[in-house]
Amino acid sequence: MKCHTEDNSPKYRIVDEILSILRFFTVQTRITTHHSLKRPGATHVALCESVGSYFRHWCGAFTLAEVLITLGIIGVVAAMTMPSLITAKQEKATISTIKKNYSIFANALLMAQNDNGELYTWGITKDADGLNLVSSNLKPYLKIIEDCGVGEKADCAPGDNGKFKDLTGRKRTEDFSSSDYYSFRLNDGTAVAIQLKTKAECISSESSCMNFYIDTNGKKYPNTLGKDIFYFDGYGNGKLRAAGIDHSPSETGWAAQEGWFTTAWAMYKENLDYLRCPDKLEWNGKSTCK
């Protein structure tokens, strides 16, 4: 028996060595057990008389030592595999939340435009008035359970009360709870912050007019770009775009290294492998670490 033969990493080679030792030990202890049956008081794991005749010949084949060693190996394997399984589950949930929020805000923008015209015609200004205008147009189509407004309180801002890190581990100077953002929390727990571009930037249907920052697990850690914090660009025609389309994790520029281009990768490549092997990943090439 081999464990994860496709993975030649040291941890699995160690398990294979342990299993080899167990097989040798099993042979030796079975020989000992065969002779010990002749001695009164020999210890066995179970009473052979309590099982059916078909399985009875197996009952005395395993000593207590064998069972304990086997359980120990199961524990070792579980300790090595469980973290990766938990991580995979968490990443799957993160990707699902990103996709869900993309749909939520894409629909909200579409509906708001039906009522108020194309986004770039709203007269957006990069101040509290502009943030309140955009938010009031979008709110009817969002399920908001906590509204923190423009820099009013940090309770529902993305990150740790608005603070967050990038993928290099550096604490960012940006603060989602400041007056540059309108923050709120959706009914699924996602924390959101809207940031506007200036009126001079939002001048046509093709202009990038605003950013939607989301924290997929609210206040919970790690509060880091590319791990639980992502963002979308809102354009003048009401279209929503995941940040980072056509950008590769292997790029050496600061934006890629810090995690600003991870949203599109997570959405369309459906993995967060840029956390493990960014130098191997290309938008139009290799898309996983495997």
C-alpha positions, 0 to 999 in steps of 0.5 A, a space after each residue: 500500500 502506498 499513500 499518495 504515490 502521485 505526490 513524491 513530497 518528503 511527508 508522503 515518503 515518510 509515511 511510506 517508510 512507516 508503512 514498510 516498517 509496520 508490514 515488517 513488524 506485523 510479520 514478526 508479531 504474528 509469529 509471536 502471536 502464533 506461539 503466544 496462543 499456547 500460553 495461558 493469559 495471552 492478550 488479544 484485541 478481541 475475543 475470537 468466539 464473538 465473531 462469525 466463523 468466516 472472520 474468526 481466523 483474522 481475530 487473533 492475527 492482530 495484536 494490541 501493538 499492531 492496532 496502536 501502530 495502525 491508529 498512530 499512522 492514521 493519525 499522522 496521515 490525517 494530520 498531514 491531509 486535513 489542513 489541505 482539505 480544510 484549505 481547499 474547502 475554504 478557498 472554494 467558499 471564497 471563490 463562490 462568494 466572489 462569484 455571488 457578489 459579482 452577480 449581485 452588483 452587476 444586477 444592482 448596476 443594471 437595475 439602477 441604470 434602468 431607473 437613473 440612466 447610464 452611470 457616467 451621467 449621474 454626475 458623480 463627484 469624488 466626495 461624500 455627496 457622490 458616494 451617497 448618490 451612488 449608494 442611494 441608487 444601488 441600495 434598493 437592489 441590495 440586501 443590506 443588513 448594516 449600513 455604515 455610510 461614509 466614514 461614519 463607523 468601521 463596524 461593517 467595513 471590509 478588513 479589520 475595521 477598515 484595515 487590511 494587508 496585501 500579499 507581501 504582508 505589508 499593512 496598507 495605508 488605505 482605510 475602508 472605514 474612511 470618508 473615501 468609502 461608503 461601507 455596508 454589510 450584506 445579508 450573507 456577511 460580506 463586507 463592502 466598500 464603494 470607492 469613486 473615481 473623480 468626475 473627470 475620470 468618469 466621463 464616458 460609457 467606457 470609463 472606470 467610475 468606481 470600485 467595489 471592494 468586498 471582504 468575503 468573510 467579513 471581520 474574520 482574518 486574514 483580511 488580506 488582498 487576494 485571500 479574502 479581500 477582492 474588488 470589481 471595477 464599475 464602468 460608465 456603461 454600468 458594466 462590472 469587471 473583475 479586477 485583474 483580467 488578462 493579468 498573470 500572477 507571475 507578473 513582477 509589477 507591484 500590483 500583481 505582487 501585492 494582490 490587486 489582480 487576483 479577483 479575475 483569476 479567482 473568478 475565472 480560473 477558479 483557484 487561489 493557486 497564486 498563493 502557492 506558485 505564482 511564478 508558474 501561472 499565466 493567464 493564457 497558459 498554466 492555470 494551476 500548480 498541478 
